[in-house]
Amino acid sequence: MRATQVLLPLWACLSGTIAQHVHYQIPEVEEHVHSMLAEFAQYTNYHAPTNTKGFARPTHVPKPAGCAPYWMENIKHQGIAAFNANPAGYQVFRNVKDFGAVGDGVADDTAAIQAAITTGGRCAPGICGSSTTTPAVVYFPSGTYLISKSIIDYYYTQIIGNPNCLPTIRAAANFTGGLGMLDGDQYGANGLGFGATNVFWRQVRNFIFDMTLVNATSAITGIHWPTAQATSLQNIVFEMSSDNGTQHQAVFIES
């Protein structure tokens, strides 16, 4: 099998305590609630997009037509970072193509993607412990984004691909560098850049991480994801070598 599909929100437990959920069902109440919520089903019931290599799409899930743009690309982006020192000048929404990413699978998009994440004096691993003043939504339209080294994630960053046609982040054959194609908490001289209990408010969703150009004997990880609270990985496909002794892995979670 060449690919592993992950469809799992990874929610960390506050203060290490697992909350017990107790649910009491009253038939009359349940019927009324379901009736009231039915009209919102199209917004609350999410179906995964067209599947990729190696997976059979469930027959009950409607197949989206083509690679339609996602609404996030075209809406008016007028949200602000309210606590930023310059909320009118700080950019919350970032489309990687606006920063020079090509997405053709040939051009090296590493620098452009990294710029989309870092621009604006944001909270970087090993430099800033945490911050609520510099949030960012980093959006990827459909395409294949070739990278030659790790993309370093910053604090309070939502990395989102087009769910109608999953964008691919592809490691180049000469990929070098960090612990993951996407490194959620880069190691520095003093260990993890963000403390093990201080990795908050971040997500990665709607992507294919492709490692197949990298030799099976070379160690490579799709996502390095130390995690604490309010974080998630959703609707992600990992394509990697299935050769005997392969050194490819999808996700490395620690701390």
C-alpha angles and dihedrals in degrees: 000000000000099000142041120205121211120196101166134123105217104210118181120215118248113252090350092290120131111215118222114226116214117188124189115195121210108183096216092049093045092052092050093047093050090048093052094046096047094087090058096049093106089062101039103038107072120195119198117249127251108314126243136220118334101010132104112222114230109255094229094059113089113234113236115234114252122312100316117183116258118244090244090070097058109033121103107268105217103141117122137202095246096198096046116114088238106026094169092054100039116096115222101172116057125182107200091220089061086061094052104273111148103191095204097121091243108069117072104248097180098107094043093051091047091050091053088056100042105038115114105042092285130180107278127193114265092014105058124034097201141326141186094192101075111046120162140193109205110195129197119199117209114293143090114280114199116208130186099192140016122302106225115220120217132211118285095012127150111199109195133177130197105276092200090067114006114234115230124227104201126193112225118237089252094048111156138170139045138033097275142019081242112029111201094187115017119212118239138174091294099042126261112018093226117042116259092249095040105067102116143157105017139120143176117203142164104021146125114220107202120196098162096110090061117087113257090236092060116088112238134158127201098214131006102204119176102174142186118163141354095008132130146180112203139174096358128155120201118201115192143149116290094194118132109274094016115175094205121114133177107217133007112197122182143155 
